């Protein structure tokens, strides 16, 4: 490692140019990058409402570029440096609008990133199109990409499904803009940052694609939404921000955050839990040979055997095998998750045998 490299400065804000700061960090040291780069909005003059009041649009110098080519050069420079600090199994999220997201996606693919999803953030309260010459621009796009095609990225599928009322989380997220008490203001009551992102957006990003204790890097930190949510969820953060005023707002904001209790955020994906054989339930007395299991609607039933197999009669033959094989055969389906399909009776109520598996896991010896 070069002598100019510093130790990984977890839970800190580095003030300065993002590319130089990125190049000072150890290679392959962060788990996730969330980047909200300049959009290069290319605004032509002031924008006014119908009552002639001026719209508080993004006209800051950090969003100004001489040309699209200069913007592309800037994008390649920071993405290249960001890729160096990302672990091999890490991932990146970048957010943008129609002004820049297609260029970001093109350059990401050029560099070898592997696009996993594009996620549409549909705003419940978008700014109207005051001139009435285009559609109301009501969404932004996020690209989620692994460092390479072979990266073993983190995806907390079960957590996302739980957050979405036990339905698969879709790639279109309907969330409001940052408003009200969450919007940081300066001493004069003006927005501290023109493009402050809502914490709800970063909550989904960080909850979906990191584990507790991971390090999340934001190379365009602004007023620190990424750091605030990372701290709340028990993740480490590194913020890079060239504007001292933004950095000061971020520091004060994050210091006021109380992390959630460990037991509220230490989630395990089902595929990460210890494997349990159906026969283990029988060996340990949680189910007895001869017990009858049914599907939820009681259309099919099977008898449990001492060797961990189950047996049933379908239309033409007796079927015997695993809870999965027999469940699939009775439904004429290619596969079946027997743990959720088959139910046992407990106190007059039907419960999936997956509950018995959870009970067995709870009593397994801890390593």
Residue pairs with C-beta under 8 A, 6 or more apart in sequence:
1 26
1 27
4 23
4 24
5 24
5 25
5 26
5 27
6 24
6 25
6 26
7 26
8 25
8 26
8 29
8 30
8 215
8 238
9 25
9 238
10 215
10 236
10 237
10 238
11 231
11 236
11 237
11 238
12 238
12 239
13 221
13 224
13 227
13 238
13 239
13 240
13 241
13 247
13 250
13 251
14 21
14 24
14 238
14 239
14 240
14 241
15 241
15 242
15 244
15 247
16 240
16 242
17 242
18 78
18 81
18 219
18 220
18 240
18 241
18 242
19 77
19 78
19 81
21 219
21 240
22 78
22 81
22 82
22 84
22 85
22 219
22 240
23 81
23 84
25 85
25 217
25 238
26 85
27 84
27 85
28 84
28 85
28 86
28 87
28 88
28 90
29 85
29 87
29 215
30 85
30 86
30 87
30 90
30 215
30 216
30 217
30 238
31 87
31 90
31 154
31 210
31 211
31 214
31 215
31 216
32 90
32 91
32 92
32 93
32 154
32 206
32 209
32 210
32 214
32 215
32 216
32 217
33 82
33 85
33 86
33 90
33 91
33 92
33 93
33 216
33 217
33 218
33 219
34 92
34 93
34 95
34 202
34 205
34 206
34 216
34 217
34 218
34 226
35 78
35 82
35 92
35 93
35 94
35 95
35 218
35 219
35 220
36 94
36 95
36 195
36 197
36 218
36 220
36 222
37 75
37 78
37 94
37 96
37 100
37 104
37 219
37 220
38 62
38 63
38 65
38 71
38 74
38 100
38 220
39 58
39 63
39 96
39 97
39 99
39 100
39 195
40 63
40 65
40 68
40 71
40 99
40 100
41 57
41 58
41 63
41 97
41 99
42 99
43 57
43 58
43 59
46 54
46 55
46 57
47 54
47 55
47 57
47 130
47 131
48 54
48 55
48 130
49 55
49 130
50 130
55 127
55 130
56 191
56 194
57 194
58 194
58 195
60 194
62 242
62 243
65 71
65 74
68 103
71 100
71 103
72 103
72 107
75 100
75 103
75 104
75 107
76 107
76 111
78 219
79 107
79 108
79 111
80 111
82 92
82 217
82 219
83 92
83 111
83 112
83 113
83 147
85 217
86 92
86 147
87 147
88 147
88 148
88 151
89 146
89 147
89 151
89 152
89 153
89 154
90 146
90 147
90 151
90 153
91 116
91 144
91 145
91 146
91 147
91 151
91 153
91 154
91 209
92 108
92 113
92 144
92 145
92 147
93 142
93 143
93 144
93 145
93 205
93 209
94 101
94 104
94 108
94 142
94 143
94 145
95 101
95 121
95 140
95 141
95 142
95 143
95 197
96 104
96 140
96 141
97 137
97 140
97 141
98 137
98 141
101 140
101 141
101 143
104 143
105 115
105 118
105 143
108 115
108 143
108 145
109 115
112 147
112 148
113 145
113 146
113 147
113 148
114 145
114 146
114 147
114 148
114 149
114 151
115 143
115 144
115 145
116 144
116 145
116 146
116 153
117 143
117 144
117 171
118 141
118 142
118 143
118 144
118 171
119 141
119 142
119 143
119 144
119 171
119 172
119 173
120 139
120 140
120 141
120 142
120 171
120 172
120 173
121 139
121 140
121 141
121 142
121 173
121 175
121 201
122 138
122 139
122 172
122 173
122 174
122 175
123 138
123 139
123 140
123 175
123 176
123 177
124 174
124 175
124 176
124 177
125 176
125 177
125 179
126 136
126 137
126 138
126 139
126 177
127 136
127 137
128 136
129 135
129 136
129 137
142 205
144 209
146 153
153 209
154 209
154 210
154 211
154 214
155 208
155 209
156 207
156 208
156 209
156 211
156 267
156 269
157 269
158 267
158 269
158 270
159 207
159 208
159 267
159 269
160 168
160 169
160 204
160 207
160 208
161 167
161 168
161 169
163 169
163 204
163 207
164 170
169 204
169 208
173 201
173 204
175 198
175 200
175 201
176 198
176 200
177 198
178 196
178 197
178 198
178 199
178 225
182 198
182 199
183 191
183 192
183 196
184 191
184 192
184 193
184 196
184 223
184 249
184 253
185 191
185 192
186 192
192 223
192 245
192 246
192 249
193 222
193 223
193 246
193 249
195 222
196 222
196 223
196 225
197 222
197 225
198 225
199 225
199 228
199 229
201 225
202 225
202 226
202 228
202 229
202 230
203 229
203 233
206 216
206 226
206 229
206 230
206 233
206 235
207 233
210 216
210 233
210 235
212 233
212 234
212 235
212 262
212 265
212 266
212 267
213 234
213 235
213 236
214 235
214 236
215 235
215 236
215 237
215 238
216 226
216 230
216 235
216 236
216 237
216 238
217 237
217 238
217 240
218 226
218 227
218 237
218 238
218 239
218 240
219 240
220 240
220 241
221 227
221 239
221 240
221 241
221 246
221 247
221 250
222 241
222 246
222 250
223 246
223 249
223 250
223 253
224 239
224 249
224 250
224 251
224 253
224 254
226 237
226 239
227 237
227 239
227 250
227 253
227 254
228 250
228 253
228 254
228 257
230 236
230 237
231 237
231 254
231 257
231 259
232 257
232 258
232 259
232 260
233 259
233 260
233 265
234 259
234 260
234 262
234 265
234 266
237 254
239 247
239 250
241 247
241 250
273 361
274 361
274 364
276 357
276 360
276 361
277 308
278 308
278 322
278 323
278 338
278 353
279 307
279 308
280 360
281 287
281 353
281 356
281 357
281 360
282 288
282 289
282 304
282 306
282 308
284 360
286 356
286 359
286 360
287 304
287 344
287 353
287 356
288 304
289 304
289 305
289 306
290 303
290 304
291 303
291 304
291 344
292 301
292 302
292 303
292 304
293 301
293 302
293 303
293 304
293 310
293 323
293 342
293 343
293 344
293 353
294 300
294 301
294 302
294 342
294 343
294 350
295 301
295 327
295 341
295 342
295 343
296 341
296 343
296 350
300 312
300 327
300 330
300 331
301 312
302 310
302 311
302 312
302 323
302 326
302 330
302 342
303 310
303 311
303 312
304 310
305 311
305 320
308 322
309 320
309 321
309 322
310 320
310 321
310 322
310 323
310 326
310 342
311 318
311 319
311 320
311 326
312 318
312 319
312 320
312 326
312 330
313 319
314 329
314 330
319 325
319 326
319 329
319 330
320 326
321 329
322 338
323 338
323 339
323 341
323 342
323 353
324 335
324 336
324 337
324 338
325 336
326 338
327 333
327 336
327 337
327 338
327 341
327 342
328 334
328 335
328 336
338 353
339 352
339 353
339 354
339 357
340 352
340 354
341 352
342 352
342 353
343 350
343 351
343 352
343 353
344 350
344 351
344 353
344 356
345 351
